[in-house]
Each structure stands twice: as C-alpha cells, then as structure tokens.
Amino acid sequence: MIAYTLLLIFCACGLQALAAHVQVTWDIGYLNISRDGPTTWRAIGANGKLPIPPIYVTQGDVLELTAINHLDKPITLHTHGLFQRNSSYYDGASMVTECGIPPGAQFTYIIETRDQSGTYWVHAHYGTEAIDGLRAALIIRDQDPQLLDEYDEDVLLTLEDWGQEPNDDLMEKLKTLSLEGMHPNYPSVLINGINANILQPIRFTPGRRYRLRVLSMSFTYWFKVRLPGHTMQVIEADGISSRPSAADGLDLGPGQRYSAIITAHESLEFNYALNVTFYSEFIAQSPGRNPRYHHVPIVYHDDAPVKTFPLIEDHEVKWADELAMEPRDEQMLLEPVDQHIVLNIKVLNRKTGISAHAYGDYAYASVPVPPLFTALTTGKLAQSPSVYAPQLNAIILQHNHIVELELRNSFAPIMHTYHSHGHAFQIVETGPANINSSVPVKRFKGPYPMRRDTITLAAGQYVRLRIKADNPGVWFQHCHQEQHNLSGMAFTLIEAPDVMQRTLRVPSEMLDFCRILGHPTQGNSVGRVGSDMTGIDPPLAINGTINSISGT
C-alpha cells in the first residue's frame, strides 16, 4: 500500500521546492512459496507478496515506512546506504539502535532523503529474516538536472541468492562445519525477484541511453555483470554519484550497487545478452553451481538474431574500478587524520570446525542494552569504553575528527565484504596484508577519492578508508556475508556521544518495545551503573594479531 501526501518545504533562501511524504506499509508475514521452481518453503514477504516491489521516491521526499509484524519474532528494517543523519535510532540494526518491533506490533521508520540520491535497498536486520525474503530495492531519483540529462530511461536489475530452506535452521547447521562447508551453497539465482532462467527481456530502442542500476541483494555470493558489444559509463557506486568512468563490466559483492549508462546501438540488426555470473571464491567450484552463468535478453528487434562474441578471460575485462572513479561532488581527501584504527579479520578454530569470525579480538555479540541507549544515558561515561561490553567491539569517535580505518584480511583465506552504517567512506588505498600476499599496492588516482558504503576485501588484502565523524550516533559495521555477520564479524562506532546526548531523542515507542521484549533502555551494556558488567556472558576471544587504535 503506497500513499502520497504533498508538502511545501521552504528553504532559508526564500526558494521553495515541492517534496512528498511517501507512505509505504509492509504487512510482514510468512509465505509458503517457490521462487526458484523446484522448492517450496516458508519464506518472509510483505503484503502477501514475494518479491517485495521496489520503493521509488525522489530526492527530498520523506519516506514513511510502516512495518506491521505478523511474524513470531521481532523485526527491524535497515535502509542500506542511508545515513540517517540526526536519527540513528531509525537505522534498523537489531540490538544496536533498537530492540526490534515485537510480534503483533507496528512501527513507522521516518527516512529523510534530502541529502542523498541513488540506488539503495531496505532489508531486515534481525537474524536471517532478510535472507528469507524481507528485502526490496529503494531508488531515490536524482534532482540534479545535469545528471538527469545524461540518460533517457532507468532500468533496475536486482540480484539475489536464494536457498532451499528457512535460514535460521541452515545457519545453525553451518556453525559447526569446516571453512568450505560453512558457507551456504545456494542453489538458485533470482534476477528482479524471479528465477534467472525464466527472465523477461529488456527492450532497447536505438540511440536511447539507459541507466542500468545493478543492485546486489545477496548475502553470500558475488555477481559479475557484462553486456558484450556495449560500453558502460559507470556513474554511481553505492549511492555516490561519480564522473562517468568507462568499463566493460561490474563486479558486485553482497550489498554493493552500481549505476552505468549504456547507449543503445542505432542498428536493429542484432539482439544481445546481458551476462550475469554468479560466483564465490570460497566455495568449491562445481560445474553449473559455482560459477553459474545466466543471460538476460537485450532485445532490439523480435526477429533479430543474438550476436555472439568470443569468450574472454576475466583478467581481460575492464571491470569498474572504485580506485579509478571520482565522486561528482569533488570531495577532497579528508586530512589530516586524527584517529587511525587497524582491525585484523580473524577466524576462530574449534574442534568442530571454523565457527566464528571477527574484525577484532572478540566475536561480536549483542548485549541486553542497545549501545545507542547506553551512549545516550550514561552522561560523560559514554566517552569511556568501560560502559560498553567487550563483545560490542566499540570504538569511540570524537565529533568531526578525521578517522582512517585500516581493515586487514591477513588470516582469513577468503574474501569478505565490509558494510558501514551511517557513512560512505573514502577509498584511499589497498595493498598486501601479509608478506605472502601477491595483492599489489593501489592508491586512489585522485585528486578526489571515490566513496561508497560497502567494499570487498580479497584474501591477503588490506584497505584504508577515511570518514569524517560528523554523523553523531551509534553505527553498526559488519561483514555483509550474513553467516559471517551472525558469527561475530562486526564492530560498533560510537560517534560523538556528547553531541548525541544533546541532539537525539529516541521515539517512545522504541523504548516501549524494549520493555516488552525484556531489555533495559538505560545504563551500561547490562543496564547497570558505570563499568559493572555483572551477569553478562564473557566475550568469545579470538587469538591473533592485536588491533590498534591511535589518536584521540
């Protein structure tokens, strides 16, 4: 159900713009459904549907997204890539910024879009609900007339991995398996919400310019997208508009997005195939399963043959390169650095297999009090790590400091995707994380480093990222491979708690929900005063190189 209410908004300069309040309601419940043809199982949808239709708004609109919970467990909704300035409590990270919407309750998330446009998505952030279907594209249409003049039509391509059983059960099984076995080997690919083998064609009109928005709503696999015979001009990565950058293909990890302009040929002589490769480097290769190849028909004329091209190796393809891209807003490199943080990705070996991941010395685990509420209710102590349980991996940032985050994938022999809530980070440099790595050192080509909110780290690679701590709130940072996230690969940024306490006011409904679910809403991580953590489970320690945080 979507309703629109128009509202006049006056800016300080006396100009006026027409914006809308876009009201979307998701009545969330279980569905017994088959999305891939052969298997039917209990998934999660909205308004009795899967896939959930995309949400479209225009930059400047206010999205009011109401979630009605008809599940038997809490839900939260995260708008992936939205900064939620001055409203960290709407970020949707379960037991980080809220306790969740209890069964039988409903809640409305208020999402401002005045400062952002581009390709995003909404997904559940409680347990495995997102993998079970509770996810949808969110497109914020641009208002920049220069950008709008660069293309004629929007085409959305959503990419998903889809399993054979409810993922709560699957994730429990995977916790005790070996490194290769612990990652879900999903049997199906969904493109625009349906089986990738039965796709409807995309029709091209000669000479028209198409903005192809490619959105990975995956939680395990990567996707490569190419349209042989056409050149892509990449103009967006994760909601950040970029200067046009020529590429032959897009390589997307879980949670990443790109937009590319493709100009249709003038001739109707041939049709073409948009190639989508579904792959994972950390799951054993198997013909027809990993990798898998799908083809979206690009039709110029119904009677035209499909043009074929010689096969080429991946290393011969010019893939979109975030280090070579430049943001359209020409934001300079953030400097000087006030705080330098080094985090080493680690895995925990047990007799039963490899069953925990971490960005730090402890596997992340939720605690009785969401850290946002701890930051808001502990006064000056909110600036001290002592009020946050060790398993939160809490890092405190001072307001407006320039922070450089170095993530090192030294120990895990697999690639990961890192997603930042609350920020799009500048990508400064990548390089080898250990002496055995063959990863080359690469730095942004400048003068303006590209930004995005989700990045892939290859095995043996480090990345250096920068943000300005200008968005007071508590922000979840995690691997977007859901099994890794759920096994502890996460940390929290406690950003400007002194400013938070003056500016953030949590909706009373959220506090009521915590009480219903049995969670305190003030005090340290266990609801006590000061550093008294009596009663909390000890953190799961992961041995390895000690992380470092320097600066103040």
C-alpha positions, 0 to 999 in steps of 0.5 A: 500500500503506497500513499502520497501526501504533498508538502511545501518545504521552504528553504532559508533562501526564500526558494521553495521546492515541492517534496512528498511524504511517501507512505509505504506499509509492509504487512510482514508475514510468512509465505509458503512459496517457490521462487526458484521452481523446484522448492517450496518453503516458508519464506518472509514477504510483505503484503502477501507478496514475494518479491517485495516491489521496489520503493521509488521516491525522489530526492527530498521526499520523506519516506514513511515506512510502516512495518506491521509484524505478523511474524513470531519474532521481532523485526527491524528494517535497515535502509542500506546506504542511508545515513540517517543523519540526526536519527540513528535510532531509525537505522534498523540494526537489531540490538544496536539502535533498537530492540526490534518491533515485537510480534503483533506490533507496528512501527513507522521508520521516518527516512529523510532523503534530502541529502542523498540520491541513488540506488539503495535497498531496505532489508531486515536486520534481525537474524536471517529474516532478510535472507528469507525474503524481507528485502526490496530495492529503494531508488531515490531519483536524482534532482540534479538536472545535469545528471538527469540529462545524461540518460533517457530511461532507468532500468533496475536489475536486482540480484539475489541468492536464494536457498532451499530452506528457512535460514535460521535452521541452515545457519545453525547447521553451518556453525559447526562445519569446516571453512568450505562447508560453512558457507551456504551453497545456494542453489538458485539465482533470482534476477528482479525477484524471479528465477534467472532462467525464466527472465523477461527481456529488456527492450532497447530502442536505438540511440536511447541511453539507459541507466542500468542500476545493478543492485546486489541483494545477496548475502553470500555470493558475488555477481559479475555483470557484462553486456558484450558489444556495449560500453558502460559509463559507470556513474554511481557506486553505492549511492555516490554519484561519480564522473562517468568512468568507462568499463566493460563490466561490474563486479558486485559483492553482497550489498554493493550497487552500481549505476552505468549508462549504456547507449543503445546501438542505432542498428536493429540488426542484432539482439544481445545478452546481458551476462550475469555470473554468479560466483564465490571464491570460497566455495568449491567450484562445481560445474553449473553451481559455482560459477553459474552463468545466466543471460538476460535478453537485450532485445532490439528487434523480435526477429533479430538474431543474438550476436555472439562474441568470443569468450574472454578471460576475466583478467581481460575485462575492464571491470569498474574500478572504485580506485579509478572513479571520482565522486561528482561532488569533488570531495577532497581527501579528508586530512589530516587524520586524527584517529587511525584504527587497524582491525585484523579479520580473524577466524576462530578454530574449534574442534568442530570446525571454523565457527566464528569470525571477527574484525577484532579480538572478540566475536561480536555479540549483542548485549541486553542494552542497545549501545545507542541507549547506553551512549545516550544515558550514561552522561560523560561515561559514554566517552569511556569504553568501560560502559560498553561490553567487550563483545560490542567491539566499540570504538569511540569517535570524537565529533568531526575528527578525521578517522582512517580505518585500516581493515586487514584480511591477513588470516582469513583465506577468503574474501569478505565484504565490509558494510558501514552504517551511517557513512560512505567512506573514502577509498584511499588505498589497498595493498598486501596484508601479509608478506605472502600476499601477491595483492599489489599496492593501489592508491586512489588516482585522485585528486578526489577519492571515490566513496561508497558504503560497502567494499570487498576485501580479497584474501591477503588484502588490506584497505584504508578508508577515511570518514569524517565523524560528523554523523553523531550516533551509534553505527553498526559495521559488519561483514555483509556475508550474513553467516559471517555477520551472525558469527561475530564479524562486526564492530560498533562506532560510537560517534560523538556521544556528547553531541548525541546526548544533546541532539537525539531523542529516541521515539517512545515507542522504541523504548516501549518495545524494549520493555516488552521484549525484556531489555533495559533502555538505560545504563551500561551494556547490562543496564547497570551503573558505570563499568559493572558488567555483572551477569553478562556472558564473557566475550568469545576471544579470538587469538591473533594479531592485536588491533590498534587504535591511535589518536584521540 
